[in-house]
């Protein structure tokens, strides 16, 4: 599979679907994140759980389109749409890029042939674990107690599973 074959498979309709998904999820997840981080009162677990909503586009876009790069493009565009409103500035685009790249990995491993619930869960959990690792380094979570870090790990895994289930439910609802 070379890159030219992958790019040729995208239609204008596919790109428009990703753009609409990115805008819709940017408008939905932006306020959720703002509220969670504004009212978390230093509750790191709430922050990690709330941040899971940013993973949804990297699950919905590939599930709907079944195209290589859908997760990456949806996350990148969502980050760019949120950029003017994000309290964390350009960091929101970096988070989108990380979610997009990591979200593509399980689909890439199956050569974009498997879009089962198990694969969506794998993608959701992997994205949340990588995001947690990134937060450990950049937000000082690595300085927390071992029990808190384990709680964060469990929260990230559960959140990854829940957003995958939500993404599947949303997509199947749209299909019906």
Steps between C-alpha positions, in 0.01 A plus 500: 500500500670820393403851607361599160244218514396609848453864402310416180237313699382820673210682336376853553208351692742320734689820572176691562381230743826529697476879504140489626594242766798708611294818529215324679729331752703818550179682592392218732829411668637852538244609760517163677875537544473863605240419765687196629831681531343816644307311766725206575637666814830327445329166441746331268277195453218718370738672260623168360145366468367817335790517255385165359231679299776631275554142379152458353576644152791257456250218554194632316675617180670169416193300601279702263742552211715185518790692346866526599576834663141573611588499871803722446319752281197521730717563807722754325203697370326486838811645665520776241132589546545514878824700482350853516290404805734269689638621830809288437572660162694308234534211743146397391631436148789294639252292700294455183804386306595250769144365522483477120826314454437261788138451394618380157733231635248219572335553160839507328602176672194331348574667166175694531291183469362469853261748657359281776406616847811329636719703266318823590561420867867427429530834321320688777707344777828545313420866434415563864813322625727699269322821600548409866869434439525839332321664795732321743795677341350839418253560783699361789284192556819300544550682832177356641493206740518148361141429604381814319694402188336156508162670538581717199598192301172325586305818423671532159423136410136523611458833321650352182253212514206732567579740214538202263159369607353849460656538153358163388159588643500838322608350168252214517229750591585710195495192282152403618 
